[in-house]
């Protein structure tokens, strides 16, 4: 989808001759730059390893935002004590107990009310398990994105279109532009000002 409505083209500095394919191209470049399928509210599933002596992870996609009637961006959280990697073995005795009861590899759903979520930074902190051992692998399902497209995102989209229209090799007549050509010029189309506007939406960990 385009991050600018056709009725907003002139308002954000585009000419009346601007066609929808320019905005579609700019929107696709924005999503590629931010390394996410959409900047609108979308559900994500991330599986992450917890580092030794840590009970928290940071989600990749911001801003966190609930979907529909949900009150929290967290949909579900599963944890497990997987076989530790080299240097991650915390307590050999507890590990032997865990393995005896087949705990390694078993996913457990956590009560979301026992999880601490910092919506500003995307940091999720988990409780200890019943054996007093730290989990070392988590799977978090959550929703993130914007419900209403902010002005900064619309300005960024319009600026990419203007940068493209000002590039001689791309300013050609045609109803459809080649994707490879767009990628080739993406470094100049998404300039420093556009990058600053898109910074809050760039994936923090993925890629």
C-alpha positions in Angstrom: 0.0 0.0 0.0 1.0 3.6 -0.4 1.8 5.8 2.7 0.3 8.8 0.9 -3.3 9.1 -0.1 -3.9 10.5 -3.6 -5.8 13.4 -2.0 -2.6 14.3 0.0 -0.2 14.5 -2.9 -0.4 18.3 -3.4 -0.5 18.9 0.4 2.9 17.2 0.8 4.5 19.0 -2.1 3.9 16.7 -5.0 2.6 17.9 -8.3 -0.9 17.1 -9.6 0.7 15.0 -12.4 2.2 12.6 -9.9 0.8 9.1 -10.5 0.2 6.4 -7.9 3.1 4.2 -9.0 5.6 6.8 -7.7 4.1 6.6 -4.2 3.9 2.8 -4.4 7.6 2.7 -5.3 8.5 5.1 -2.4 6.4 3.1 0.0 8.1 -0.2 -1.0 11.5 1.4 -0.5 10.5 2.6 2.9 9.5 -0.9 3.9 12.8 -2.3 2.5 14.8 0.3 4.4 13.0 -0.4 7.6 13.3 -4.2 7.0 9.7 -5.0 7.7 6.7 -6.0 5.6 4.6 -3.0 6.6 4.8 0.0 8.9 1.1 -0.4 9.8 0.1 -2.6 12.8 1.3 -6.1 12.0 1.7 -9.3 14.1 5.3 -10.6 14.4 6.7 -13.8 15.9 10.3 -13.7 17.1 12.3 -16.6 18.6 15.4 -15.4 20.5 18.1 -16.8 22.7 18.6 -15.3 26.1 22.2 -14.5 27.0 23.7 -16.0 30.2 22.5 -14.2 33.4 19.9 -12.3 31.4 16.2 -12.5 31.7 15.3 -10.0 29.1 15.2 -9.5 25.3 14.5 -6.5 23.1 11.9 -6.8 20.4 12.9 -5.8 16.8 9.9 -3.8 15.7 8.7 -0.6 17.1 6.5 1.2 18.0 4.6 -1.5 19.9 0.9 -1.2 19.3 -2.1 -3.4 20.2 -4.3 -4.7 17.4 -8.1 -4.4 17.5 -9.7 -4.7 20.9 -6.5 -6.0 22.5 -5.1 -4.0 25.4 -1.5 -5.2 25.1 0.8 -5.6 22.1 1.9 -9.0 23.6 -0.2 -11.8 22.1 1.6 -14.8 23.6 5.0 -15.6 25.1 6.6 -19.1 25.2 9.8 -20.0 27.0 12.0 -23.1 27.4 15.2 -24.2 28.9 17.0 -25.5 25.8 20.3 -27.4 25.8 22.8 -24.7 26.8 25.5 -23.6 24.4 29.1 -23.6 25.2 29.7 -21.2 28.2 25.9 -21.0 29.1 25.8 -23.8 31.7 24.8 -22.0 34.9 24.5 -24.8 37.4 25.4 -28.4 36.4 23.2 -29.9 39.2 20.1 -28.0 38.3 20.8 -28.8 34.6 20.9 -32.5 35.4 17.5 -32.2 37.2 16.0 -30.3 34.3 17.2 -32.9 31.8 15.9 -35.8 34.1 12.4 -34.3 33.9 12.7 -33.6 30.1 12.5 -29.9 30.6 15.0 -29.1 27.8 13.1 -28.6 24.6 9.7 -28.2 26.2 7.9 -25.0 25.5 5.8 -23.4 28.2 3.4 -20.6 27.8 3.9 -17.7 30.3 1.1 -15.7 31.9 1.4 -12.3 30.3 0.6 -10.6 33.6 4.0 -11.9 34.9 5.9 -10.3 32.1 7.4 -6.8 32.3 7.1 -4.9 29.0 8.7 -1.6 28.3 6.6 -0.3 25.4 9.0 2.6 24.7 12.1 0.5 24.2 10.5 -2.9 23.4 12.4 -4.6 26.2 10.6 -7.7 27.6 11.7 -9.2 31.0 10.7 -12.7 32.0 10.4 -14.4 35.5 12.5 -17.3 36.6 11.1 -20.8 36.2 10.0 -23.1 39.1 13.5 -24.6 39.4 15.2 -21.3 39.8 16.9 -21.6 36.4 16.9 -18.9 33.8 15.2 -19.7 30.5 17.5 -19.4 27.6 15.1 -19.4 24.7 11.9 -17.4 24.1 9.3 -17.0 21.5 7.3 -13.8 21.6 4.3 -13.0 19.5 3.4 -9.4 19.4 2.0 -6.5 17.3 3.8 -3.4 16.3 3.4 -0.6 13.9 1.2 2.5 13.5 -2.6 2.5 13.3 -2.6 6.0 11.8 0.2 7.1 9.4 2.0 9.9 11.1 3.0 13.1 9.3 6.7 12.3 9.4 6.1 9.1 7.5 4.0 10.9 4.8 6.7 13.6 4.5 9.4 10.9 4.0 7.3 9.2 1.4 6.8 12.4 -0.5 10.5 13.3 -0.3 11.5 9.9 -1.8 9.1 10.6 -4.7 10.6 14.1 -5.2 14.1 12.7 -5.1 13.2 10.1 -7.7 11.5 12.6 -9.9 14.6 14.8 -9.7 16.9 11.9 -10.8 17.4 12.2 -14.6 17.8 8.4 -15.1 14.5 7.7 -13.4 12.5 10.7 -14.6 11.1 8.8 -17.6 7.6 8.4 -18.9 5.8 5.2 -18.2 3.1 3.7 -16.0 5.4 1.2 -14.3 9.0 1.5 -13.0 11.4 -1.4 -12.8 12.1 -2.6 -9.2 15.7 -3.3 -9.8 16.2 0.3 -11.0 14.6 1.5 -7.8 16.9 -0.6 -5.7 19.9 0.6 -7.6 19.0 4.3 -6.8 17.7 3.6 -3.3 20.9 5.0 -1.7 20.3 8.4 -3.2 16.5 8.4 -2.9 16.5 7.7 0.8 18.8 10.6 1.8 20.0 11.6 5.2 16.8 13.6 6.0 14.6 10.7 5.0 16.7 8.3 7.1 16.2 10.5 10.2 12.4 10.5 9.7 12.4 6.7 9.3 14.7 5.9 12.1 11.9 5.1 14.7 10.6 2.4 12.3 13.8 0.6 11.4 14.0 -3.0 12.7 16.4 -3.1 15.7 17.7 -6.6 15.4 16.6 -8.3 12.2 18.9 -8.3 9.2 
